[in-house]
Amino acid sequence: FTTLLYDLLHTGAKFVPFDKGRRKFIKIIFDVTMIILALSYLLNGLIGGLKRPVLNHKKIKIKNFPFKNFKIIQLTDLHIGLTVTEAFVKECVERINAQKPDLIVITGDLVDLKIEKVKQKLEPLRNLQSRYGTFYVLGNHEYYHGAASIVEHLRTLGIKPMLNENTVIGQDDRQFNLVGINDLISKRLNIMPYDIKQSFKEIDNDKCTIVLAHQPKTVEITQHIQRTYTRRPDISVWPAGNNRSALPGRPLPNR
């Protein structure tokens, strides 16, 4: 973003009436501003990586949900890269496991570098523990750093990527659907594009459904597409990331 802004401002400066002294002064101002922005972004990431992981608690009532006191841990927007340490990831895992969750979901922007550069930092994720496992959906940042290779490595850590697909969580008469949708930026990049209809293919409409996506606006797109369904799945809650705040599930109207 900083590089793009610099290029736009630098290009715009060329249209300023020619004055060698003035143009040089404007260029210096631009350069200093961009350096400050870049350093601020880096410092913010460094401070965030040094902070203790934040754990927010949210109780959500889900109509017709087959379990009582079912605990889902949502891990989102870690941006593991230059500033996030392996120790930070390890502490996240320890605090998650201490909650004894039934299900763990990772809703994107987990990685902020090429997978080769963060494999060691991701290693603590191998120790995530829950009753029904850990599931993951892509965020936009994974697409900038090689989404396919990131997905394949996460599989080796025991994490199940949900790539425009759905699965059933539970056993016997206590089950619900879990749906995962690739990030919206995928269509623009033409890499592992999101496909909402494929995500709901052959889903059991009689079961309660939880949908995972990185960007909250996926909700509106899905609702629009679902208007074409003869019988719509009952989407009860929608954990999403990409808003840098407490991330409770979003209930969806069924009509």
Backbone as CSV, one residue per row, in Angstrom:
resi,resn,N_x,N_y,N_z,CA_x,CA_y,CA_z,C_x,C_y,C_z
1,PHE,0.830,-1.210,0.000,0.000,0.000,0.000,0.860,1.253,0.000
2,THR,1.887,1.254,0.849,2.776,2.418,0.938,3.474,2.675,-0.386
3,THR,3.938,1.607,-1.043,4.607,1.737,-2.343,3.653,2.295,-3.387
4,LEU,2.403,1.810,-3.388,1.411,2.281,-4.347,1.116,3.752,-4.133
5,LEU,0.953,4.152,-2.862,0.679,5.556,-2.552,1.835,6.444,-2.992
6,TYR,3.058,5.965,-2.766,4.234,6.734,-3.181,4.238,6.944,-4.693
7,ASP,3.967,5.872,-5.434,3.963,5.961,-6.892,2.904,6.939,-7.392
8,LEU,1.734,6.922,-6.768,0.656,7.827,-7.180,1.023,9.280,-6.915
9,LEU,1.560,9.529,-5.726,1.944,10.902,-5.379,3.115,11.386,-6.232
10,HIS,4.063,10.480,-6.462,5.229,10.840,-7.267,4.822,11.167,-8.700
11,THR,3.878,10.395,-9.240,3.383,10.649,-10.594,2.624,11.968,-10.641
12,GLY,1.818,12.220,-9.610,1.056,13.462,-9.568,1.945,14.683,-9.502
13,ALA,3.092,14.552,-8.861,4.016,15.681,-8.729,4.554,16.133,-10.077
14,LYS,4.565,15.235,-11.046,5.085,15.571,-12.367,4.200,16.588,-13.091
15,PHE,2.936,16.691,-12.638,2.011,17.615,-13.286,2.028,19.001,-12.641
16,VAL,2.840,19.146,-11.577,3.008,20.460,-10.964,3.838,21.326,-11.908
17,PRO,3.415,22.599,-12.129,4.193,23.485,-13.015,5.671,23.436,-12.682
18,PHE,6.490,23.356,-13.729,7.923,23.101,-13.529,8.598,24.232,-12.760
19,ASP,9.196,23.870,-11.710,10.050,24.750,-10.918,11.008,23.805,-10.218
20,LYS,12.266,23.821,-10.635,13.224,22.826,-10.146,13.294,22.792,-8.625
21,GLY,13.350,23.962,-8.012,13.444,24.015,-6.560,12.189,23.489,-5.883
22,ARG,11.021,23.912,-6.416,9.757,23.481,-5.821,9.559,21.977,-5.982
23,ARG,9.853,21.459,-7.175,9.653,20.026,-7.412,10.580,19.194,-6.526
24,LYS,11.812,19.659,-6.330,12.741,18.939,-5.464,12.237,18.934,-4.029
25,PHE,11.671,20.087,-3.595,11.136,20.189,-2.238,9.959,19.233,-2.053
26,ILE,9.055,19.183,-3.050,7.890,18.294,-2.974,8.330,16.838,-2.918
27,LYS,9.362,16.497,-3.715,9.855,15.119,-3.720,10.413,14.727,-2.348
28,ILE,11.123,15.655,-1.724,11.682,15.381,-0.395,10.551,15.135,0.611
29,ILE,9.500,15.981,0.537,8.351,15.821,1.431,7.702,14.460,1.228
30,PHE,7.501,14.084,-0.046,6.919,12.780,-0.359,7.768,11.647,0.221
31,ASP,9.074,11.722,-0.014,9.970,10.655,0.435,9.954,10.516,1.954
32,VAL,10.001,11.652,2.645,10.005,11.628,4.112,8.677,11.068,4.626
33,THR,7.563,11.493,3.996,6.239,11.007,4.404,6.142,9.503,4.242
34,MET,6.626,8.987,3.113,6.548,7.548,2.868,7.424,6.753,3.846
35,ILE,8.579,7.315,4.177,9.460,6.639,5.145,8.778,6.567,6.507
36,ILE,8.127,7.665,6.909,7.421,7.688,8.190,6.282,6.678,8.196
37,LEU,5.523,6.616,7.101,4.413,5.656,7.002,4.917,4.216,7.083
38,ALA,6.024,3.953,6.352,6.575,2.599,6.342,7.075,2.200,7.730
39,LEU,7.755,3.121,8.400,8.263,2.833,9.739,7.116,2.655,10.738
40,SER,6.058,3.451,10.571,4.903,3.332,11.458,4.249,1.973,11.301
41,TYR,4.126,1.526,10.036,3.522,0.216,9.766,4.367,-0.896,10.385
42,LEU,5.693,-0.788,10.214,6.596,-1.794,10.772,6.558,-1.795,12.293
43,LEU,6.549,-0.598,12.898,6.522,-0.491,14.358,5.221,-1.041,14.919
44,ASN,4.105,-0.756,14.225,2.812,-1.256,14.670,2.799,-2.781,14.668
45,GLY,3.369,-3.378,13.612,3.443,-4.834,13.528,4.338,-5.412,14.604
46,LEU,5.453,-4.722,14.885,6.388,-5.192,15.914,5.745,-5.162,17.291
47,ILE,5.047,-4.069,17.585,4.368,-3.947,18.880,3.280,-5.012,19.006
48,GLY,2.520,-5.212,17.912,1.474,-6.224,17.925,2.035,-7.619,18.152
49,GLY,3.215,-7.870,17.568,3.835,-9.178,17.722,4.392,-9.420,19.112
50,LEU,4.626,-8.337,19.867,5.154,-8.474,21.219,4.058,-8.540,22.274
51,LYS,2.859,-8.119,21.904,1.750,-8.136,22.854,1.294,-9.558,23.136
52,ARG,0.705,-9.736,24.298,0.129,-11.041,24.634,-1.113,-11.257,23.772
53,PRO,-1.311,-12.474,23.270,-2.505,-12.749,22.449,-3.783,-12.389,23.195
54,VAL,-4.710,-11.777,22.489,-5.979,-11.369,23.089,-7.001,-12.480,22.903
55,LEU,-7.678,-12.842,23.980,-8.704,-13.871,23.929,-10.040,-13.250,24.311
56,ASN,-10.948,-13.152,23.347,-12.277,-12.594,23.589,-13.289,-13.719,23.719
57,HIS,-14.211,-13.587,24.654,-15.252,-14.595,24.867,-16.584,-14.047,24.360
58,LYS,-17.311,-14.870,23.626,-18.606,-14.466,23.091,-19.560,-15.652,23.110
59,LYS,-20.696,-15.471,23.776,-21.716,-16.513,23.777,-22.705,-16.245,22.656
60,ILE,-22.968,-17.275,21.872,-23.878,-17.139,20.730,-24.953,-18.223,20.806
61,LYS,-26.196,-17.804,20.735,-27.297,-18.761,20.705,-27.604,-19.120,19.253
62,ILE,-27.571,-20.399,18.946,-27.820,-20.878,17.590,-29.069,-21.756,17.592
63,LYS,-30.043,-21.345,16.829,-31.297,-22.093,16.759,-31.052,-23.505,16.224
64,ASN,-31.612,-24.473,16.917,-31.541,-25.889,16.512,-30.119,-26.453,16.506
65,PHE,-29.206,-25.810,17.228,-27.848,-26.345,17.292,-27.865,-27.637,18.105
66,PRO,-27.220,-28.702,17.622,-27.367,-30.019,18.254,-26.548,-30.238,19.526
67,PHE,-25.713,-29.264,19.909,-24.870,-29.417,21.099,-25.196,-28.343,22.133
68,LYS,-24.903,-28.638,23.374,-24.978,-27.651,24.442,-23.554,-27.332,24.900
69,ASN,-23.322,-26.053,25.155,-22.003,-25.593,25.641,-20.869,-26.028,24.705
70,PHE,-21.128,-25.938,23.422,-20.124,-26.283,22.412,-19.179,-25.095,22.272
71,LYS,-17.888,-25.346,22.402,-16.908,-24.254,22.411,-16.091,-24.242,21.120
72,ILE,-16.190,-23.120,20.396,-15.412,-22.917,19.162,-14.382,-21.817,19.422
73,ILE,-13.133,-22.111,19.146,-12.084,-21.092,19.208,-11.811,-20.614,17.784
74,GLN,-11.917,-19.298,17.590,-11.618,-18.692,16.288,-10.287,-17.949,16.374
75,LEU,-9.363,-18.336,15.518,-8.050,-17.708,15.441,-7.971,-16.989,14.103
76,THR,-7.717,-15.687,14.130,-7.779,-14.952,12.872,-6.755,-13.826,12.808
77,ASP,-6.325,-13.524,11.593,-5.467,-12.367,11.305,-4.192,-12.322,12.151
78,LEU,-3.521,-13.457,12.265,-2.248,-13.464,13.006,-1.130,-12.780,12.226
79,HIS,-1.184,-12.836,10.892,-0.168,-12.208,10.044,1.241,-12.634,10.458
80,ILE,1.465,-13.919,10.488,2.769,-14.442,10.886,3.790,-14.129,9.792
81,GLY,4.755,-13.286,10.134,5.751,-12.849,9.159,6.993,-12.359,9.870
82,LEU,7.435,-11.158,9.508,8.674,-10.625,10.071,8.554,-10.292,11.546
83,THR,7.408,-9.757,11.967,7.306,-9.221,13.325,6.676,-10.181,14.331
84,VAL,5.951,-11.191,13.871,5.334,-12.153,14.796,6.320,-13.277,15.069
85,THR,6.563,-13.552,16.331,7.572,-14.538,16.715,6.966,-15.925,16.909
86,GLU,7.839,-16.924,16.895,7.393,-18.290,17.182,6.862,-18.385,18.610
87,ALA,7.455,-17.629,19.529,7.005,-17.634,20.920,5.567,-17.135,21.034
88,PHE,5.225,-16.127,20.224,3.862,-15.598,20.213,2.882,-16.668,19.741
89,VAL,3.241,-17.370,18.663,2.379,-18.424,18.129,2.225,-19.542,19.161
90,LYS,3.323,-19.881,19.817,3.285,-20.933,20.835,2.349,-20.549,21.979
91,GLU,2.398,-19.283,22.393,1.517,-18.841,23.473,0.058,-18.885,23.029
92,CYS,-0.200,-18.529,21.770,-1.565,-18.632,21.234,-2.070,-20.069,21.365
93,VAL,-1.235,-20.999,20.953,-1.620,-22.416,20.987,-1.872,-22.873,22.418
94,GLU,-0.996,-22.480,23.333,-1.148,-22.896,24.736,-2.437,-22.347,25.334
95,ARG,-2.759,-21.097,25.027,-3.974,-20.496,25.578,-5.224,-21.102,24.946
96,ILE,-5.136,-21.441,23.665,-6.268,-22.093,23.000,-6.511,-23.472,23.610
97,ASN,-5.463,-24.243,23.749,-5.606,-25.590,24.309,-6.128,-25.561,25.742
98,ALA,-5.767,-24.538,26.488,-6.224,-24.413,27.874,-7.740,-24.236,27.958
99,GLN,-8.328,-23.749,26.853,-9.780,-23.557,26.814,-10.534,-24.864,26.552
100,LYS,-9.799,-25.903,26.186,-10.386,-27.212,25.860,-11.534,-27.065,24.845
101,PRO,-11.228,-26.540,23.670,-12.285,-26.296,22.686,-12.802,-27.574,22.032
102,ASP,-14.031,-27.505,21.558,-14.592,-28.600,20.773,-14.142,-28.490,19.317
103,LEU,-13.927,-27.261,18.855,-13.573,-27.019,17.449,-12.714,-25.765,17.368
104,ILE,-11.705,-25.795,16.497,-10.866,-24.620,16.250,-11.013,-24.222,14.786
105,VAL,-11.245,-22.931,14.541,-11.335,-22.436,13.161,-10.363,-21.279,12.984
106,ILE,-9.649,-21.278,11.870,-8.694,-20.214,11.529,-9.246,-19.506,10.299
107,THR,-9.582,-18.217,10.456,-10.291,-17.518,9.381,-9.400,-16.536,8.611
108,GLY,-8.256,-17.026,8.147,-7.464,-16.297,7.169,-6.447,-15.296,7.701
109,ASP,-5.620,-14.820,6.762,-4.496,-13.925,7.052,-3.617,-14.491,8.165
110,LEU,-3.382,-15.770,8.068,-2.517,-16.451,9.034,-1.058,-16.159,8.738
111,VAL,-0.725,-16.052,7.442,0.673,-15.951,7.001,0.889,-14.670,6.210
112,ASP,2.032,-14.018,6.443,2.340,-12.770,5.745,3.703,-12.806,5.054
113,LEU,4.212,-14.016,4.776,5.451,-14.192,4.016,5.340,-15.499,3.232
114,LYS,6.270,-15.732,2.345,6.334,-17.026,1.662,6.470,-18.126,2.707
115,ILE,5.865,-19.256,2.433,5.802,-20.326,3.422,7.194,-20.791,3.861
116,GLU,8.171,-20.754,2.957,9.522,-21.198,3.294,10.127,-20.360,4.423
117,LYS,9.678,-19.112,4.548,10.260,-18.210,5.536,9.558,-18.266,6.899
118,VAL,8.418,-18.947,6.971,7.676,-18.947,8.234,7.358,-20.356,8.743
119,LYS,7.908,-21.377,8.098,7.608,-22.752,8.517,7.895,-22.981,9.998
120,GLN,9.022,-22.495,10.467,9.384,-22.725,11.871,8.430,-21.996,12.805
121,LYS,8.012,-20.795,12.428,7.091,-20.034,13.265,5.714,-20.691,13.328
122,LEU,5.350,-21.426,12.274,4.060,-22.101,12.238,4.062,-23.423,12.997
123,GLU,5.233,-23.920,13.311,5.356,-25.252,13.898,4.510,-25.464,15.153
124,PRO,4.370,-24.472,16.058,3.534,-24.693,17.250,2.084,-25.048,16.916
125,LEU,1.596,-24.663,15.736,0.211,-24.961,15.373,-0.043,-26.463,15.288
126,ARG,1.022,-27.226,15.144,0.908,-28.689,15.110,0.314,-29.228,16.420
127,ASN,0.450,-28.452,17.486,0.018,-28.911,18.804,-1.391,-28.456,19.185
128,LEU,-2.107,-27.822,18.259,-3.489,-27.426,18.545,-4.328,-28.668,18.850
129,GLN,-5.141,-28.560,19.897,-5.942,-29.711,20.324,-7.409,-29.311,20.488
130,SER,-8.287,-30.103,19.884,-9.717,-29.906,20.067,-10.431,-31.214,19.755
131,ARG,-11.673,-31.289,20.136,-12.443,-32.528,19.975,-12.639,-32.899,18.511
132,TYR,-12.928,-31.887,17.679,-13.249,-32.166,16.279,-12.232,-31.613,15.283
133,GLY,-11.109,-31.118,15.761,-10.042,-30.718,14.854,-9.976,-29.225,14.571
134,THR,-9.023,-28.870,13.694,-8.767,-27.482,13.318,-9.033,-27.298,11.829
135,PHE,-9.853,-26.290,11.490,-10.223,-26.022,10.103,-9.809,-24.602,9.733
136,TYR,-9.506,-24.408,8.460,-8.863,-23.158,8.021,-9.435,-22.687,6.683
137,VAL,-9.627,-21.368,6.557,-9.966,-20.770,5.267,-8.938,-19.705,4.909
138,LEU,-8.748,-19.511,3.625,-7.769,-18.550,3.125,-8.212,-17.106,3.369
139,GLY,-7.220,-16.241,3.682,-7.442,-14.806,3.711,-6.789,-14.175,2.496
140,ASN,-6.951,-12.881,2.323,-6.365,-12.229,1.148,-4.837,-12.232,1.186
141,HIS,-4.236,-12.153,2.378,-2.775,-12.080,2.444,-2.101,-13.373,2.008
142,GLU,-2.740,-14.497,2.206,-2.153,-15.754,1.741,-1.986,-15.746,0.220
143,TYR,-2.894,-15.078,-0.473,-2.806,-15.023,-1.939,-1.598,-14.219,-2.407
144,TYR,-1.113,-13.313,-1.586,0.055,-12.510,-1.960,1.360,-13.282,-1.781
145,HIS,1.294,-14.404,-1.055,2.527,-15.114,-0.704,2.506,-16.591,-1.091
146,GLY,1.620,-16.956,-2.014,1.588,-18.344,-2.483,0.568,-19.185,-1.731
147,ALA,-0.698,-18.972,-2.037,-1.782,-19.636,-1.299,-1.677,-21.158,-1.344
148,ALA,-1.383,-21.713,-2.522,-1.356,-23.179,-2.674,-0.290,-23.815,-1.779
149,SER,0.907,-23.223,-1.739,1.984,-23.793,-0.926,1.691,-23.641,0.564
150,ILE,1.022,-22.562,0.938,0.647,-22.365,2.342,-0.366,-23.427,2.765
151,VAL,-1.355,-23.650,1.905,-2.386,-24.656,2.190,-1.762,-26.039,2.375
152,GLU,-0.853,-26.396,1.472,-0.248,-27.730,1.544,0.579,-27.906,2.816
153,HIS,1.267,-26.843,3.229,2.054,-26.967,4.452,1.154,-27.096,5.680
154,LEU,0.061,-26.368,5.701,-0.851,-26.447,6.840,-1.420,-27.855,6.998
155,ARG,-1.598,-28.541,5.882,-2.076,-29.929,5.958,-1.092,-30.789,6.763
156,THR,0.204,-30.528,6.587,1.213,-31.328,7.301,1.205,-31.058,8.796
157,LEU,0.573,-29.937,9.206,0.484,-29.590,10.625,-0.800,-30.116,11.255
158,GLY,-1.571,-30.859,10.471,-2.820,-31.408,10.985,-3.992,-30.461,10.900
159,ILE,-3.850,-29.397,10.097,-4.919,-28.413,9.915,-5.649,-28.722,8.615
160,LYS,-6.974,-28.708,8.638,-7.793,-29.050,7.472,-8.224,-27.785,6.737
161,PRO,-7.651,-27.495,5.550,-8.109,-26.355,4.761,-9.505,-26.624,4.194
162,MET,-10.357,-25.619,4.247,-11.699,-25.708,3.674,-11.715,-24.826,2.429
163,LEU,-11.552,-25.458,1.263,-11.404,-24.741,0.006,-12.688,-24.873,-0.810
164,ASN,-13.611,-23.937,-0.587,-14.917,-23.998,-1.258,-15.567,-25.359,-1.042
165,GLU,-15.682,-25.769,0.194,-16.214,-27.099,0.481,-16.935,-27.099,1.823
166,ASN,-17.603,-28.203,2.095,-18.300,-28.346,3.369,-18.069,-29.734,3.937
167,THR,-18.236,-29.845,5.235,-18.085,-31.121,5.919,-19.083,-31.176,7.068
168,VAL,-19.247,-32.343,7.643,-20.165,-32.517,8.767,-19.346,-32.701,10.044
169,ILE,-19.703,-31.946,11.070,-19.053,-32.036,12.381,-20.010,-32.717,13.356
170,GLY,-19.505,-33.696,14.095,-20.325,-34.363,15.099,-20.449,-35.851,14.831
171,GLN,-21.416,-36.448,15.485,-21.625,-37.878,15.319,-23.090,-38.218,15.615
172,ASP,-23.530,-39.345,15.078,-24.887,-39.847,15.287,-25.934,-38.778,14.974
173,ASP,-26.811,-38.475,15.932,-27.881,-37.508,15.677,-27.498,-36.084,16.092
174,ARG,-26.244,-35.894,16.477,-25.773,-34.560,16.837,-24.698,-34.131,15.841
175,GLN,-25.136,-33.443,14.792,-24.236,-33.028,13.713,-24.634,-31.649,13.195
176,PHE,-23.651,-30.927,12.654,-23.929,-29.674,11.952,-22.968,-29.542,10.779
177,ASN,-23.332,-28.691,9.827,-22.490,-28.455,8.651,-21.461,-27.368,8.941
178,LEU,-20.246,-27.572,8.425,-19.215,-26.541,8.463,-18.805,-26.261,7.020
179,VAL,-18.924,-24.995,6.619,-18.628,-24.585,5.239,-17.447,-23.629,5.233
180,GLY,-16.543,-23.789,4.270,-15.421,-22.872,4.110,-15.390,-22.299,2.714
181,ILE,-15.212,-20.962,2.603,-15.216,-20.270,1.309,-13.886,-19.543,1.119
182,ASN,-13.259,-19.729,-0.045,-12.004,-19.028,-0.344,-12.213,-17.517,-0.336
183,ASP,-11.130,-16.776,-0.126,-11.250,-15.328,0.005,-11.685,-14.652,-1.300
184,LEU,-12.384,-13.525,-1.144,-12.957,-12.820,-2.291,-11.907,-12.309,-3.276
185,ILE,-10.702,-12.004,-2.791,-9.679,-11.460,-3.692,-9.239,-12.479,-4.733
186,SER,-9.563,-13.744,-4.498,-9.132,-14.824,-5.394,-9.646,-14.648,-6.819
187,LYS,-10.854,-14.098,-6.960,-11.410,-13.915,-8.309,-10.603,-12.893,-9.092
188,ARG,-10.197,-11.820,-8.404,-9.423,-10.769,-9.069,-8.054,-11.287,-9.513
189,LEU,-7.453,-12.146,-8.683,-6.126,-12.693,-8.986,-6.193,-13.948,-9.851
190,ASN,-7.393,-14.504,-9.984,-7.604,-15.742,-10.747,-6.741,-16.882,-10.214
191,ILE,-6.683,-16.974,-8.893,-5.928,-18.044,-8.213,-6.849,-18.696,-7.193
192,MET,-7.078,-19.982,-7.322,-7.948,-20.697,-6.392,-9.191,-19.854,-6.079
193,PRO,-9.973,-19.482,-7.116,-11.095,-18.558,-6.925,-12.198,-19.106,-6.027
194,TYR,-12.850,-18.183,-5.327,-13.957,-18.611,-4.465,-15.125,-19.064,-5.335
195,ASP,-15.884,-20.022,-4.818,-17.036,-20.570,-5.526,-18.087,-20.917,-4.475
196,ILE,-19.018,-20.018,-4.277,-19.987,-20.189,-3.197,-20.926,-21.364,-3.461
197,LYS,-21.353,-21.525,-4.692,-22.240,-22.646,-5.003,-21.540,-23.980,-4.756
198,GLN,-20.266,-24.050,-5.131,-19.494,-25.272,-4.876,-19.344,-25.509,-3.370
199,SER,-19.209,-24.428,-2.618,-19.042,-24.545,-1.170,-20.244,-25.218,-0.510
200,PHE,-21.435,-25.010,-1.071,-22.659,-25.569,-0.500,-23.143,-26.817,-1.246
201,LYS,-22.329,-27.318,-2.152,-22.748,-28.463,-2.969,-23.065,-29.672,-2.090
202,GLU,-24.244,-30.273,-2.342,-24.696,-31.492,-1.654,-24.766,-31.336,-0.140
203,ILE,-24.917,-30.120,0.333,-25.013,-29.897,1.770,-26.364,-30.405,2.278
204,ASP,-26.398,-30.861,3.512,-27.632,-31.345,4.128,-28.386,-30.148,4.701
205,ASN,-29.460,-29.736,4.021,-30.208,-28.556,4.432,-30.953,-28.730,5.751
206,ASP,-31.061,-29.961,6.212,-31.760,-30.196,7.477,-30.868,-29.936,8.692
207,LYS,-29.592,-29.782,8.440,-28.649,-29.545,9.535,-28.360,-28.051,9.678
208,CYS,-28.065,-27.653,10.896,-27.589,-26.293,11.164,-26.249,-26.088,10.445
209,THR,-25.998,-24.877,9.965,-24.782,-24.619,9.181,-23.979,-23.449,9.738
210,ILE,-22.686,-23.647,9.881,-21.744,-22.584,10.239,-20.813,-22.377,9.053
211,VAL,-20.636,-21.123,8.654,-19.823,-20.801,7.481,-18.579,-20.020,7.898
212,LEU,-17.441,-20.420,7.348,-16.175,-19.734,7.600,-15.757,-18.950,6.360
213,ALA,-15.394,-17.696,6.543,-14.872,-16.873,5.448,-14.003,-15.791,6.064
214,HIS,-13.068,-15.264,5.291,-12.166,-14.247,5.838,-12.811,-12.869,5.870
215,GLN,-13.471,-12.488,4.784,-14.017,-11.145,4.698,-15.506,-11.143,5.039
216,PRO,-15.924,-10.302,5.986,-17.334,-10.250,6.367,-18.278,-9.989,5.193
217,LYS,-17.829,-9.261,4.170,-18.734,-8.954,3.058,-19.078,-10.186,2.232
218,THR,-18.393,-11.309,2.480,-18.786,-12.552,1.825,-20.225,-12.910,2.190
219,VAL,-20.661,-12.450,3.351,-22.028,-12.711,3.805,-23.039,-12.217,2.775
220,GLU,-22.889,-10.958,2.349,-23.850,-10.371,1.418,-23.833,-11.099,0.074
221,ILE,-22.647,-11.479,-0.397,-22.548,-12.181,-1.673,-23.249,-13.536,-1.587
222,THR,-23.021,-14.231,-0.492,-23.642,-15.540,-0.311,-25.156,-15.421,-0.232
223,GLN,-25.647,-14.433,0.486,-27.088,-14.254,0.595,-27.705,-13.979,-0.774
224,HIS,-27.000,-13.181,-1.590,-27.504,-12.883,-2.932,-27.602,-14.154,-3.777
225,ILE,-26.569,-14.980,-3.748,-26.562,-16.216,-4.529,-27.611,-17.189,-4.006
226,GLN,-27.790,-17.211,-2.693,-28.732,-18.165,-2.111,-30.182,-17.874,-2.481
227,ARG,-30.473,-16.680,-2.961,-31.842,-16.386,-3.377,-32.265,-17.236,-4.558
228,THR,-31.270,-17.828,-5.242,-31.581,-18.685,-6.392,-31.826,-20.133,-5.967
229,TYR,-31.592,-20.449,-4.684,-31.786,-21.811,-4.203,-33.282,-22.114,-4.082
230,THR,-33.670,-23.325,-4.449,-35.041,-23.764,-4.224,-35.264,-23.949,-2.728
231,ARG,-34.280,-24.528,-2.072,-34.332,-24.709,-0.631,-33.000,-24.293,-0.056
232,ARG,-32.999,-23.293,0.762,-31.757,-22.733,1.263,-31.285,-23.437,2.523
233,PRO,-29.965,-23.619,2.663,-29.445,-24.147,3.925,-29.657,-23.126,5.042
234,ASP,-29.856,-23.614,6.237,-30.075,-22.769,7.400,-28.736,-22.323,7.966
235,ILE,-28.249,-21.169,7.486,-26.960,-20.652,7.953,-27.188,-19.930,9.276
236,SER,-26.556,-20.434,10.317,-26.841,-19.930,11.659,-25.808,-18.939,12.170
237,VAL,-24.552,-19.107,11.813,-23.514,-18.225,12.337,-22.369,-18.149,11.336
238,TRP,-21.678,-17.028,11.355,-20.681,-16.749,10.316,-19.424,-16.143,10.927
239,PRO,-18.473,-16.940,11.415,-17.218,-16.377,11.918,-16.381,-15.830,10.755
240,ALA,-15.942,-14.583,10.868,-15.128,-13.978,9.812,-13.963,-13.235,10.436
241,GLY,-13.000,-12.853,9.612,-11.846,-12.094,10.080,-11.801,-10.746,9.397
242,ASN,-10.584,-10.218,9.232,-10.331,-9.039,8.412,-10.931,-7.743,8.951
243,ASN,-11.217,-7.654,10.261,-11.690,-6.373,10.777,-10.940,-5.905,12.014
244,ARG,-9.869,-6.648,12.383,-8.934,-6.217,13.424,-9.606,-5.896,14.762
245,SER,-10.650,-6.588,15.088,-11.332,-6.327,16.354,-11.867,-7.629,16.907
246,ALA,-12.686,-7.535,17.958,-13.332,-8.747,18.452,-14.154,-9.339,17.325
247,LEU,-14.119,-10.647,17.186,-14.692,-11.266,15.999,-15.758,-12.296,16.352
248,PRO,-16.902,-11.844,16.878,-17.954,-12.814,17.153,-18.580,-13.306,15.866
249,GLY,-19.215,-14.461,15.926,-19.926,-14.965,14.767,-21.086,-14.049,14.421
250,ARG,-21.400,-13.948,13.139,-22.519,-13.129,12.710,-23.712,-14.023,12.417
251,PRO,-24.848,-13.813,13.121,-26.022,-14.607,12.798,-26.594,-14.154,11.466
252,LEU,-27.110,-15.085,10.683,-27.702,-14.772,9.398,-29.194,-15.074,9.425
253,PRO,-30.010,-14.177,8.844,-31.426,-14.479,8.755,-31.640,-15.654,7.811
254,ASN,-32.611,-16.480,8.106,-32.865,-17.649,7.271,-33.875,-17.353,6.179
255,ARG,-34.409,-16.164,6.162,-35.370,-15.792,5.121,-34.946,-14.473,4.500
